[in-house]
Amino acid sequence: FVVALHNLLKNKIFSLINIGGLAIGLCASLLITFYVLHETSYDKHWAQQVRIYRVNTTLDLPNRDPYTVSTSSSLLSDAMQKFFAAEFAAVARTRSLPQQVVIGQKQSSDTIVGVDGGITGIFDFITTAGDLQKTLADASSIALSEETAVRYFGNENPLGKTLTLINGTAKDYRVGAVYRLAAGNTIVKLPAMTAFDEAVGDFEMQTWTRNPVSTWVLLKPDISALSLNARMNEFSDQQVDITRFGAPAGTPSSKRLRFDIRNITGLYLDASFEDHKAGGNQSTVQAFAAIAALVLLIGCINFTILTTARSASRAKETAVRKVAGAGRTQLVVQYLGESLLVVALAMLLAMCAVELLLPVFSAMVGKDLHVELSALQLGTMLVLMLLATGVAGGLYPALVLSQGKPLNLLRRRSTGGPKGEAGLHSLLVIFQFGVAIALMIATAVIYLQVFYISRHDAGFTSGNVVVLDDLYGRRAVNEQRYALKEAIAALSPVQSASLSSFRPMATTAFARTSNIYAFADHPGETFAMNIVATDEDYFRTYEINLLAGRAFSSAQDLPSPPYRKDRPVAGAASNIVINETAARRLGFTAEQAVGKVLIPPAGTVVPAGTAFSIIGVVADNQLYTLRALPRAEVYSFQPGYSDALAVRFTGNLQAFMPQLARVWQSVMGDAEFSAHVVDDLLADQFTQERVEAKMLVSFALLAIVIACLGLFGSAMFNVERRTREIGIRKVMGAQVRELLALLMWQFTKPVLLANLVAWPVAVWAVLNWLQHFPYRIDSLLLIPLCVLSGAVALSIAWLTVASNTLRVATANPLRALRYE
């Protein structure tokens, strides 16, 4: 221990570089580890986590790619309980509905979840007041989470209190229980629960064509999810009615509607659902876990480079120890002990840095990275990291320093190190700079792709558009939406306003609604296309180009007939507008499509005898999402099914928003004002990519810093070893520039080789990543990006070694010759 401290203090620059490089690597690795632990911790706190599954639905509609949603039909629960009675321990539906909550004179909007009583047997509820089971069995009672109870009633006892929920109709509920869910990150949101009401949205609740609920199942012990999923097609064929999907007679149900169950612990990172983004991404988490390992490995490599470079200076000490009787085991223990001491000091610095930087890093990634680890778990993780890093970084130097005979060790002091050491250093530098260059390329590609896609022509003009949403689900708001539109349209900055079924980038049921169509003369060929309910001002407000025909006009077009089964309008005619993709799917150009008539196939939810006449074709637009190609869309003149009001205005946003809020309050009273700037909605589509880019920039810089520290230390020791050689060369007439070229080339070669290694790996990785985007930057841009990243890395390497090289190259040759 004394010798270790003596060596650290004797070689202060070496010690600072070594400990600093390791501390940076450990700090970065710990930060990423906390991020990975957070992202992989979702729903792993449930007592029965391995047995909790959600049922997901895959729809395979005609002339459309299959897509998967995280919700299911309300009819699915009963059908599954009958078919899988021997496999399911519990089944429960949850349905989240935005509702108006009225308590006395206070009114607010909130999400109320209708649940089946079986939910308490699946998730871990802690009842803090009242009787949760009894409350969920009573159609006039409501259970509140602790946070919701405090929000509604403050410090008062909520039990027995009455509140009114308004969703189409007003209904009073008595608070019968207060609960909290087991603590932990989860995708399960249950702020307030009522008994599942089959009468709410009765049409949606009695059909397989709508998916308004989440269906949760608890498997019995030892039941395999794989075996269940293998039987899902059989279940669908036997239990599911697809007559309203427009399928030809005799079509198996599994050809149109399929189900699968997925464990709750993987849902947060599952990005395969069209109706929602779970919030995480498995590939991203795996990539950053690999980066954490690579950054830590770079720190270990840095340590190995510096320690082996310094091994020649300790050759005399090692020889004396051996002559005095030290065995190789004793020397290995000594030098490994010194390695662990350096790592322990570096870890202490790293932990201090993590404590300071974790809040900043949490803000950067937009997550609370306060990871719940017990003292034992944290201590075990740190000890394992200490041992792994100390042994991995110090084992080779320990073996190098302890090998050989004393006489050979003394010779090594003048020859500059063991045979092959220079080659090892070059390989390690190649790896370090290869990782840094690859990270630089990946960072540049992410920034360019996000910049490109955010400026891609989405088929509509998003600037100076504000959208008010959540209109349909609030009865009082819904009844006043036409008055609201007129009042807003009267404002002087407003150019136009339009009611439609969903706001841009929404993933609501309105945004995903589709119908099936056919031609009257070819009823057997069907086409599934998404429905957008609009008014006559929709295309003008969003500035969507009309390619052929005309847009809707209240003077020429009647609102489309309702599609609900309980209000059929037989023989009605409707005018519709379609987009380019829909026209192509139907087999027409924009001009040819105008005037064509579509009909609903027999048995679908659209009333029999309805005809749809195409009066216009508009340009493709991506109001639904920027992450996919434009959908085939049918625009129907149905302002009665509107959930959003888009407003195009002129002038300054900050000046306009207060005017908008005042009009809302004058028309809607105390109803909650919900407004979104469309430009912000578009930008939010790529928040995750921006976070990834920031993280990559940070860790690419850290990787470069660590690599440069190793290069600096290696250059320092290498130049010292060659001091006499440089002196002789100068005496023989070598110029300073020739000496600089000679010494710099030694460090240029591994960095150039690092480029050759990093480029193909980085190109392969980013090309795979770019496949997730429908519109991508030109892959030829990767060539200049690779060259630029390599040039930056080489410049940094030159700057790193230049000071040591220049100092020795310009020194007096007499001093160099006197060196030994």
ZALOKOL-672639 format. One record per residue (C-alpha): residue in three letters; z, y, x. Coordinates in steps of 0.5 Angstrom, whole numbers, plus 2048, in hexadecimal, padded with zeros to 3 digits. Each point is the difference from the previous one (the first is absolute). Last residue first. Layout:
<dopas>
ALAZYX/...
</dopas>
This chain:
<dopas>
GLU7D881182A/TYR7FF8077FD/ARG7FE803807/LEU7F97FF7FF/ALA8008037F9/ARG804806803/LEU7FB801806/PRO7FA7FF7FA/ASN8038077FD/ALA8007FF7F8/THR7FA8027FC/ALA7FE7F97FE/VAL8087FE7FF/ARG8018067FB/LEU7F97FF7FD/THR8017F97FE/ASN8078017FD/SER7FE8067FC/ALA7F97FC7FE/VAL8037FA7FD/THR8028027F9/LEU7FA8057FF/TRP7FB7FB802/ALA8037FB7FB/ILE8008057FB/SER7F9802801/LEU7FE7F8800/ALA8048007F9/VAL7FC8067FD/ALA7F97FD803/GLY8027F97FD/SER8018037F9/LEU7FA805801/VAL7FC7FA801/CYS8027FC7FB/LEU8008057FB/PRO7F9802802/ILE7FE7F87FE/LEU8048007FA/LEU7FC8057FD/LEU7FA7FB7FF/SER8047FD7FB/ASP7FE8057FB/ILE8078027FC/ARG8017FC7FA/TYR7FF8017F8/PRO8027FA7FC/PHE8077FF805/HIS8047FA801/GLN7FA7FE805/LEU803805805/TRP8067FC802/ASN7FB7FB802/LEU7FC805804/VAL806803803/ALA8037F9803/TRP7F97FE803/VAL7FF806803/ALA807800803/VAL7FF7FA803/PRO7F9801803/TRP802807803/ALA8077FD803/VAL7FE7FB805/LEU7FA805803/ASN805806800/ALA8057FC803/LEU7FB7FE806/LEU7FF808801/VAL808801800/PRO8007FA805/LYS7FB803805/THR8028077FF/PHE8077FF804/GLN7FD7FD806/TRP7FA806800/MET806805800/LEU8027FE807/LEU7F9800803/ALA7FD8067FC/LEU807804803/LEU7FF7FE807/GLU7F8802800/ARG8028067FD/VAL805801805/GLN7FB7FF806/ALA8017FA804/GLY7FF802808/MET8037FA803/VAL807804800/LYS7FF8007F9/ARG7FF7F97FF/ILE8067FE805/GLY8048057FB/ILE7FE7FC7FA/GLU8017F9803/ARG807803802/THR8028027F9/ARG7FD7FA7FC/ARG8077FD7FE/GLU8028077FE/VAL7FA8017FC/ASN8017F97FC/PHE8078027FF/MET7FE8067FC/ALA7FA7FE7FD/SER8047FA7FD/GLY8058057FD/PHE7FB8057FD/LEU7FC7FA7FD/GLY8067FD7FD/LEU8028077FD/CYS7F88017FE/ALA8017F97FC/ILE8068037FD/VAL7FD8067FE/ILE7FA7FD7FE/ALA8037FB7FB/LEU8058067FD/LEU7F98047FF/ALA7FD7FA7FC/PHE8077FF7FD/SER8008077FD/VAL7F88007FE/LEU8017F97FD/MET8068037FB/LYS7FC8067FE/ALA7FA7FC7FF/GLU8047FB7FC/VAL8038057FC/ARG7F98037FE/GLU7FD7FA7FE/GLN8067FF7FB/THR7FF8077FD/PHE7F97FE7FF/GLN7FF8007F8/ASP805806800/ALA7FB805803/LEU7FC7FE7F9/LEU8068027FC/ASP801806804/ASP7F98037FF/VAL8017FE7F8/VAL806805800/HIS8057FC7FC/ALA8048037FA/SER8067FD7FC/PHE8048047FB/GLU8067FD7FD/ALA8008017F8/ASP8058067FF/GLY7FB8047FC/MET7F97FD7FF/VAL7FC8067FE/SER804806803/GLN8027FC806/TRP7F97FD802/VAL7FE807800/ARG805803804/ALA7FF7FA805/LEU7F8801801/GLN802808801/PRO8057FE805/MET7FB7FB803/PHE7FA805801/ALA803805805/GLN8027FB805/LEU7F97FC7FF/ASN7FC807802/GLY7FA8027FC/THR7FB7FC7FB/PHE8027FA7FC/ARG7FE7F97FE/VAL8057FD7FB/ALA8017F87FF/LEU8047FE7FA/ALA8027F9801/ASP8027FA7FB/SER7FA8007FB/TYR7FF7FB7FB/GLY7FF8057FA/PRO7FA804805/GLN7FC7FA7FE/PHE7F9801802/SER7FE7FA804/TYR7FF800807/VAL7FD7F9803/GLU8027FE807/ALA7FD7FC805/ARG805801806/PRO7FE804806/LEU8027FD807/ALA8077FF802/ARG805803803/LEU7FF8077FE/THR8037FE7F9/TYR7FF8017F9/LEU7FD807800/GLN7FB7FD804/ASN7F98037FE/ASP7F97FD7FE/ALA7FB8057FD/VAL8008017F9/VAL7FB7FC7FB/GLY7FF8037F9/ILE7FF7FE7F8/ILE8027F9801/SER8007FD7F9/PHE8067FB7FE/ALA8007FC7FA/THR8067FD7FC/GLY7FE7FB7FB/ALA8077FC802/PRO806804802/VAL801800808/VAL8067FB802/THR7FA7FB801/GLY7FF7FA7FC/ALA7F88017FF/PRO7FD804806/PRO801808800/ILE7F98037FF/LEU7FC805805/VAL7FA8047FE/LYS7FB803805/GLY7FE8077FF/VAL802803807/ALA8007FA804/GLN7F8801803/GLU802807802/ALA8067FE804/THR7FC7F9803/PHE8017FA7FD/GLY8037F9801/LEU8068007FC/ARG804800807/ARG7FC806802/ALA8018047FA/ALA8087FE801/THR800802807/GLU7FC8077FE/ASN8058027FB/ILE8007FF7F9/VAL8018057FA/ILE8017FD7F9/ASN7FE8027F9/SER8047FB7FA/ALA7FD7FD7FA/ALA8057FD7FB/GLY7FE7F97FC/ALA8077FE7FF/VAL806805802/PRO8067FC801/ARG807802800/ASP8047FB802/LYS7FC7FD805/ARG800806804/TYR7F9803803/PRO8018077FC/PRO7F98037FE/SER7FD804805/PRO8018087FF/LEU7FA8037FC/ASP7FA803805/GLN7FB8057FE/ALA8058077FF/SER8057FD805/SER7FB7FF805/PHE8007FA805/ALA7FC800806/ARG7F8800800/GLY7FB7FC803/ALA7FF7FE807/LEU803802807/LEU8068047FD/ASN804802806/ILE8087FF800/GLU803807800/TYR8077FE7FF/THR8018057FA/ARG7F98007FE/PHE7FF7F8800/TYR8078007FB/ASP7FE8067FC/GLU7FE7FC7FA/ASP8067FB7FF/THR8017FA804/ALA8037F9800/VAL7FE7FC806/ILE7FE7F97FF/ASN7FF7FB806/MET7FA7FB7FF/ALA7FF7F87FF/PHE7F97FE7FF/THR7FD7FB7FB/GLU7FA7FC800/GLY8007FB7FA/PRO7FF8067FB/HIS7F9801803/ASP7FC8047FA/ALA8068047FE/PHE802801807/ALA8077FE803/TYR807804801/ILE8077FE802/ASN805805801/SER805803805/THR806803801/ARG803801807/ALA801808800/PHE8037FF7F9/ALA8057FB803/THR802804805/THR7FE800807/ALA7FE808801/MET7FC803805/PRO7FD8057FC/ARG8048017F9/PHE7FF7FB7FB/SER7FD8007F8/SER7FD807800/LEU8018077FD/SER7FC805804/ALA801808802/SER7FB805802/GLN800806804/VAL807802800/PRO802807804/SER8008047F9/LEU8057FB7FC/ALA7FD7FE7F9/ALA7FE7F9803/ILE8087FF801/ALA8018027F8/GLU7FA7FC7FE/LYS8027F9804/LEU8088017FE/ALA7FE8007F9/TYR7FB7FA801/ARG8067FD803/GLN8058017FB/GLU8017FA7FC/ASN8007FC807/VAL806804803/ALA8047FF7FA/ARG7FF7F9800/ARG8007FF808/GLY7FC7FA802/TYR7F98037FF/LEU802806805/ASP8027FD806/ASP7FC805804/LEU7FE807802/VAL7FB801805/VAL7FE806804/VAL7F9801803/ASN7FF806805/GLY7FC7FB805/SER7FE7F97FD/THR7F98017FF/PHE7FD7F97FE/GLY7FC7FA803/ALA8057FE805/ASP7FC804806/HIS8037FD806/ARG805806803/SER8067FB7FF/ILE7FC7FA803/TYR7FE804806/PHE807803802/VAL8037F97FF/GLN7FB7FC804/LEU800805806/TYR808800800/ILE8007F87FF/VAL7FA800806/ALA804805805/THR8077FC7FF/ALA7FC7F9801/ILE7FD803806/MET806802803/LEU8047FA7FF/ALA7FB7FC803/ILE800804806/ALA808800801/VAL7FF7F87FF/GLY7FB800806/PHE804805804/GLN8067FB800/PHE7FC7FA801/ILE7FC802805/VAL806803804/LEU8037F97FF/LEU7FA7FD803/SER7FF805806/HIS8087FF802/LEU7FE7F8800/GLY7FB801805/ALA804805804/GLU8057FA800/GLY7FB7FB802/LYS8037FF807/PRO807802800/GLY802808802/GLY7FE805805/THR7FE7FD807/SER806804803/ARG8067FE7FC/ARG7FC7F97FF/ARG8027FE807/LEU8078017FF/LEU7FF7FB7FA/ASN7FC7FB804/LEU806800805/PRO8057FF7FA/LYS7FC7FA7FD/GLY7FD8017F9/GLN8028017F9/SER8068047FD/LEU7FC806800/VAL7FA7FD7FC/LEU8047FC7FB/ALA8048067FF/PRO7FA8047FF/TYR7FD7FB7FB/LEU8077FF7FC/GLY8018087FF/GLY7FC8027FA/ALA8007FA7FC/VAL8077FF802/GLY8038077FE/THR7FB8007FA/ALA8027FA7FD/LEU807800802/LEU8018087FD/MET7FC7FE7FA/LEU8047FA7FE/VAL806804801/LEU7FE8067FC/MET7FE7FB7FA/THR8067FD801/GLY8048067FF/LEU7FC8037FA/GLN8017F97FD/LEU808800801/ALA8018077FF/SER7FC7FF7F9/LEU7F98037FF/GLU7FE8047FA/VAL7FA804803/HIS8008077FF/LEU7F9801800/ASP7FF8047FA/LYS7F98017FF/GLY7FB806801/VAL7FD7FD807/MET801807803/ALA8068017FC/SER8037F9803/PHE7FE802807/VAL804807800/PRO8067FC7FD/LEU7FF7FB805/LEU7FF804806/LEU808802802/GLU8037F97FF/VAL7FA7FD803/ALA800804806/CYS8087FF801/MET7FE7F87FF/ALA7FA801805/LEU805803805/LEU8057FA7FF/MET7FA7FB801/ALA7FE804806/LEU8077FF803/ALA8007F87FE/VAL7F97FF802/VAL802803807/LEU8067FC800/LEU7FC7FA7FE/SER7FB800806/GLU806801805/GLY8027FA7FD/LEU7FA7FC801/TYR800803807/GLN8077FD802/VAL7FE7F97FC/VAL7FA7FF803/LEU803802807/GLN8067FB7FE/THR7FB7FA7FE/ARG7FC801807/GLY8067FF804/ALA804805804/GLY8027FE807/ALA801806804/VAL7F97FF802/LYS7FD8007F9/ARG8048077FF/VAL7FD803806/ALA7F97FE7FE/THR8018037F9/GLU803806803/LYS7FA801804/ALA7FB7FE7FA/ARG8038067FC/SER7FA805802/ALA7FB7FA7FE/SER8037FF7F9/ARG7FF8077FE/ALA7F97FF7FE/THR8037F97FC/THR8058047FD/LEU7FB8067FE/ILE7FB7FB7FD/THR8057FC7FC/PHE8038067FD/ASN7F98027FE/ILE7FF7F97FD/CYS8068007FC/GLY7FF8077FD/ILE7F97FE7FF/LEU8037FA7FC/LEU8048047FC/VAL7FA8047FE/LEU7FC7FA7FE/ALA8067FD7FC/ALA8008067FC/ILE7F98007FF/ALA8007F97FE/ALA8058027FB/PHE7FB8067FE/ALA7FA7FB7FF/GLN8047FB7FC/VAL8038067FB/THR7F98037FF/SER7FD7F97FF/GLN8057FF7FA/ASN7FF8077FD/GLY8068047FC/GLY8008047FA/ALA7FF7FB7FB/LYS7F98037FE/HIS7FF7FF7F9/ASP7FB7FE7FB/GLU7FB7FD804/PHE8057FB804/SER7FE7FD806/ALA805805805/ASP8067FB800/LEU805803805/TYR8058017FA/LEU7FE7FA7FC/GLY8027FB806/THR8077FF7FF/ILE7FF7FF7F8/ASN7FC7FA801/ARG7FA7FF7FD/ILE7FD7FD7FA/ASP7F97FF7FE/PHE7FC8017F9/ARG7F98007FE/LEU7FC8037FB/ARG7F88007FF/LYS7FE7F9803/SER8077FD7FF/SER7FF8017F8/PRO7FA7FA801/THR7FA8037FC/GLY7FE7FC7FA/ALA7FD8057FC/PRO7FE806805/ALA805805802/GLY8018077FD/PHE807800802/ARG8028007F9/THR8007F9800/ILE8047FF806/ASP8067FC7FD/VAL8047FE805/GLN8057F9800/GLN7FC7FA801/ASP7FA803805/SER805805803/PHE8067FA802/GLU7FA7FC803/ASN7FE806804/MET808801802/ARG8017F9802/ALA7FF801808/ASN8048067FF/LEU8067FC7FE/SER7FF7FB806/LEU800806805/ALA8068037FC/SER8047FA802/ILE8067FE7FC/ASP8067FE804/PRO8058047FC/LYS7FD8027F9/LEU7FC806801/LEU8028077FD/VAL7FA8037FD/TRP7FE8087FF/THR7FB8027FB/SER7FE808801/VAL7FD8037FA/PRO7FA8047FD/ASN7FA7FB802/ARG7FB8017FA/THR7FB7FB7FE/TRP8047FA7FF/THR8028037F9/GLN8078017FC/MET804805804/GLU7FA805801/PHE7FF8017F8/ASP8078007FF/GLY801806805/VAL8088007FE/ALA8017FB7FB/GLU8027FA805/ASP806804802/PHE8037FD807/ALA8088027FF/THR801806804/MET801802807/ALA801806804/PRO7FF802808/LEU7FD7F9801/LYS7FB800806/VAL7FE7FA804/ILE7FC801806/THR8077FF804/ASN803803806/GLY8087FD800/ALA8068017FC/ALA8017FB7FA/LEU7FE8047F9/ARG8058047FD/TYR8028007F9/VAL8038047FA/ALA8007FD7F9/GLY8008017F9/VAL7FD8077FF/ARG7FE8017F9/TYR7F98017FE/ASP7FC8057FB/LYS7F97FF7FF/ALA7FA8057FF/THR7F97FE7FF/GLY7FA801805/ASN8047FF806/ILE8078047FF/LEU8067FD802/THR8078037FD/LEU8067FF803/THR8077FE7FE/LYS8077FF803/GLY8047FA7FF/LEU8017FF808/PRO7FE806804/ASN807802802/GLU7FF807803/ASN7FF802807/GLY7F98027FF/PHE7FD7FE7F9/TYR7F87FF801/ARG800800808/VAL8067FC801/ALA7FE7FB7FB/THR7F9800804/GLU8037FF807/GLU8057FA7FD/SER7FA7FD7FD/LEU8008007F8/ALA8007FB7FB/ILE7FD8017F9/SER8027FE7F9/SER7FC8007F9/ALA7FC7FA802/ASP8077FC801/ALA7FF7FA805/LEU7FF804806/THR8078037FE/LYS8047FA7FF/GLN7FD7FD807/LEU802807804/ASP8078007FD/GLY804807801/ALA801803807/THR7FF7FF807/THR7FB7FA7FF/ILE7FE7FD807/PHE7F97FE7FF/ASP7FC7FB805/PHE7F97FE7FD/ILE7FE7FA7FD/GLY8057FE7FB/THR8018077FE/ILE7F98017FE/GLY8007FA7FB/GLY8028057FB/ASP7F98027FF/VAL7FF807803/GLY7FD8077FD/VAL800805806/ILE8028087FF/THR7FC805804/ASP8028077FF/SER7FE8067FD/SER8068057FE/GLN8038047FA/LYS807803800/GLN8028037F9/GLY8047FA7FF/ILE7FE7FA804/VAL7F87FF7FF/VAL7FC7FC805/GLN7F98007FF/GLN7FC7FA803/PRO7FC7FD805/LEU8007F87FF/SER8017FB805/ARG7FF7F97FD/THR8047FA803/ARG7FF7F97FE/ALA8057FA802/VAL8007F9801/ALA8057FB802/ALA8017F9804/PHE7F97FF800/GLU7FD7F9802/ALA8027FB7FA/ALA7FE8057FB/PHE7F9802804/PHE7FB7FF7FA/LYS8058037FA/GLN803805805/MET7F9802802/ALA7FE8027F9/ASP8068037FE/SER7FF805806/LEU7F9801800/LEU7FF8037F9/SER803807803/SER7F9800804/SER801801808/THR802805805/SER7FF800808/VAL7F88017FF/THR7FB7FC803/TYR7F8801800/PRO7FA7FC800/ASP7F9803801/ARG7FD8037FA/ASN7F97FD7FC/PRO8057FC7FB/LEU807801801/ASP8047FC805/LEU8078027FF/THR8067FE804/THR8078017FE/ASN8077FF804/VAL8067FD7FE/ARG806802804/TYR8057FB803/ILE8077FF802/ARG8027F9803/VAL801802807/GLN8038077FE/GLN8067FC7FC/ALA806805803/TRP7FB806800/HIS801804807/LYS7F97FE802/ASP7FC8047FB/TYR7FD805806/SER8037FF807/THR7F97FF803/GLU7FE808800/HIS807802802/LEU8007FB806/VAL7FA802802/TYR802807800/PHE8067FE804/THR7FC7FC805/ILE7FC806801/LEU805805802/LEU8037FA804/SER7FA7FF804/ALA7FF808801/CYS807800803/LEU8007FA804/GLY7F9802803/ILE803807802/ALA8067FE802/LEU7FC7FB805/GLY7FC806803/GLY806804801/ILE8047FA803/ASN7FB7FF805/ILE7FD807801/LEU808803801/SER8017FA805/PHE7FA801804/ILE802807801/LYS8077FF801/ASN7FF7FB806/LYS8077FF803/LEU8038017F9/LEU7FD7FA7FD/ASN8017FC807/HIS807802800/LEU8017FE7F9/ALA7FD7F9801/VAL8047FF806/VAL8078027FD/PHE7FE7FB7FA/
</dopas>
